[in-house]
Amino acid sequence: MKHFKTLLICTFLLCGLSSYSQTIAFKTSAVSIIEKTNQKGWGEWSDFVKAELLITIDAKKDRIVVNSPVMQVFSIKNYGDKIETETLKTVPFDCIDNNGSKCKILVITRKDEGNRMQFYINYSEVKFVYNIYESI
């Protein structure tokens, strides 16, 4: 019985650790871009364009991969705290891309829009937003 309890505890611990550092995959349906126009402001978001890509967030490897024609790899440097309001749920990541540029990545769930999800890549001069849905 003592071995059974030990085995049971180890099983729960291993399951808990493996679920902590999981890989999450999203599929994209469209992308929009906005560019900084001057020191004070941004232009307007472009119209959404069809973009069927795969995005993976791999907490075990501390990286995010956007499988676009030119693969984008982001090293996660900081996992931000989830921010939740009545209308939004935001999960932020401070990242460095494969060119060494800093950016902030946000996964946003718009609760007031039927839980529509978006994936933002924010640089100092340009921002990208992908409409996403969780891949099973």
C-alpha positions in Angstrom: 0.0 0.0 0.0 2.9 2.3 0.8 4.4 1.8 -2.7 1.0 2.5 -4.2 0.7 5.9 -2.5 4.2 6.8 -3.6 3.4 5.8 -7.2 0.2 7.8 -7.1 1.9 10.9 -5.7 4.7 10.6 -8.4 2.1 10.2 -11.1 0.2 13.4 -10.0 3.5 15.3 -9.8 4.6 14.2 -13.3 1.2 15.0 -14.8 1.3 18.5 -13.2 4.8 19.3 -14.5 4.1 18.1 -18.0 0.9 20.2 -18.2 2.8 23.2 -17.0 5.2 23.3 -19.9 3.0 22.4 -22.8 3.0 23.4 -26.4 -0.1 25.3 -27.7 -0.8 25.5 -31.4 -3.0 28.0 -33.1 -4.1 28.3 -36.7 -4.4 31.7 -38.3 -7.1 32.9 -40.7 -6.1 36.5 -41.6 -3.4 39.1 -40.8 -3.5 42.9 -40.6 -0.5 45.4 -40.3 -0.1 48.9 -38.9 3.0 51.1 -39.2 4.3 54.0 -37.2 3.9 57.2 -39.1 5.9 59.5 -36.9 7.2 59.9 -33.3 3.6 60.4 -32.0 1.3 58.2 -33.9 0.4 55.2 -36.0 -1.2 54.9 -39.4 -4.4 52.8 -39.9 -4.7 49.1 -39.7 -4.6 47.5 -43.1 -7.6 45.4 -44.3 -7.3 41.8 -43.1 -5.7 39.5 -45.7 -6.2 35.7 -45.8 -3.2 34.0 -44.0 -3.5 30.4 -43.1 -0.5 29.7 -40.9 0.4 27.7 -37.8 1.7 29.4 -34.7 3.1 27.4 -31.8 3.9 28.6 -28.3 6.4 26.1 -26.7 6.8 26.9 -23.0 9.3 24.1 -22.6 11.7 25.6 -25.2 10.7 29.2 -24.3 9.9 30.0 -27.9 7.1 31.0 -30.2 7.2 30.0 -33.9 5.1 31.6 -36.7 5.2 29.2 -39.7 4.9 31.9 -42.4 6.8 31.6 -45.7 9.7 33.2 -43.9 9.7 31.4 -40.6 9.6 33.7 -37.6 11.1 32.4 -34.4 10.8 34.3 -31.1 12.7 33.6 -27.9 10.5 34.2 -24.9 12.5 36.3 -22.4 9.6 37.0 -20.0 6.2 35.5 -19.4 3.9 38.4 -18.4 1.0 38.1 -16.0 -2.3 37.3 -17.6 -4.6 40.4 -17.5 -8.3 39.9 -17.4 -11.1 42.4 -17.7 -14.8 42.1 -18.4 -14.2 42.2 -22.1 -10.6 41.0 -22.7 -8.1 38.3 -21.6 -4.5 39.2 -22.5 -1.5 37.0 -22.2 1.8 38.9 -22.8 5.3 37.7 -23.7 8.5 39.8 -24.0 10.4 38.3 -26.9 13.4 38.6 -29.2 13.0 37.6 -32.8 15.5 35.6 -34.9 17.1 38.9 -36.1 17.7 40.0 -32.5 14.9 42.6 -32.4 12.8 43.1 -29.2 9.0 42.8 -29.5 6.0 42.1 -27.3 3.7 39.3 -28.3 0.1 39.3 -27.0 -2.5 36.6 -27.2 -5.8 38.3 -26.7 -9.3 36.8 -26.2 -12.1 39.2 -26.9 -14.8 37.9 -24.5 -17.4 40.5 -25.8 -16.9 39.2 -29.4 -17.7 35.5 -28.8 -14.2 34.8 -27.5 -12.6 35.8 -30.7 -8.8 35.3 -30.4 -6.0 37.4 -31.8 -2.2 37.1 -31.8 -0.3 40.5 -31.8 3.4 40.9 -32.6 4.3 44.5 -31.6 7.6 46.1 -32.6 8.4 49.8 -32.0 7.8 50.7 -35.7 5.3 48.1 -36.9 2.5 45.8 -35.5 1.0 42.6 -36.9 -2.3 41.1 -35.8 -3.4 37.6 -36.7 -6.9 36.3 -36.2 -6.4 32.9 -34.6 -8.2 29.8 -33.3 -6.9 27.0 -31.3 -5.7 24.0 -33.2 -6.7 20.6 -31.8 
